[in-house]
Amino acid sequence: MQREDIIRDLESKPYRNPEEEDRLNRLKLDSEFERRAEQARKDDEDDHQPPPPPHQQGRPSYPGGPMSQPPPPNRGPYQPPNINQPPQQQNFRRSVALS
């Protein structure tokens, strides 16, 4: 009998003695361990496969994906603001409600 068959057989019993309960728990634990080990092997194999080639279609690809924006142009070295000049003032129009 395979482990899954034994687990099903033991689980179907309306009453299990302590030895059967212990055996069922060990079999379920072994089964879960093997399932997780197999999943880890598959995940590890996926990590070692080379990535698929990007779809270029004449457009450059950017780190954010094919629909992301290109990086901003290089604007040169950082220029700290001149603290000796007053801040620029913005002209705001006031809307006046006429009655």
N, C-alpha and C positions, 0 to 999 in steps of 0.2 A: 504494500500500500504506500502511496505517496504521502508526503507530509500534509498536503492540503486535504486529502481524503481522510486522514486520521483526525485532523482538526475538525472537519465537518462532522465526522462520526461522533467525536467526543462532545461537540457543541450541541448535537441533536439529542443527546441523552437528557431525560428530565431530571435525573439525579446523577451526580458524579461523586465517587468516593475521593478522599484527599489525594490519593496517588494519581487518579485520573485528572483531577483538577491541577495538580502540580505538572503533570505531563502536558496537559493542554496549554498551560501558561508558558512552559519552556518551548513547545513547538511554535506557538504564536510569536514568542520573542525571537526565536531563530528565523522564522519567516520574515518578520519585520526587519531584522538585521540584514538578511540577504537582499531584501528589496531595496533598502537604503544603500547598501554597498554597490549594487548594480546601478542605481541612479547616480551615485558618485562617480563610478567608472565612465558612464555615458557623459556626464558633465565634464569630466577630465578630458575625454576624447574630443568633445566639442571645443574645449579651450585650446587644444593643440592643432586644430585644423586651420589652414590659412583662411583669412576672410575672403568672401566672394569679391570679384572685381567690381569696382564702382561703375555705375551707368553714367558715362560721360555725356553723350549726345551734344558735344560741342560747348558745353557750359562747364565752368570750373566747379568743383565740389568744395564746400566749406565745412568746417567741423560741426556745425549745427545741423547739417543735413542738406539735401538738395534745394530746399525752399528757403534756407536761411539767407540773410543778407551778407554781402561781402564785408570783410573787415574795413573799418574806417581808414582813410589814407593817413600816412604818417605825417603829422603836423610839425615835426621837428622836436627839438628838446623842450622840456618844460620851462615856461616863462612865468615866474611868480608875478602876482599882480603888484603894480606900483602903489604902495600905500600912501605916497605923498600926494596923489591926485584925488580929488573928491570923486565919489561914485557917480556914475552917469545917471542922469535923471530921465525918466520916461514921461512923455506927455500923454496924459489921459484926458479924454473928453468927458465932460460931465453931461449926462443927459438930464434935461430939465423937463419935468412934466408940466405941460401947459393946461391951465384950467379954463 
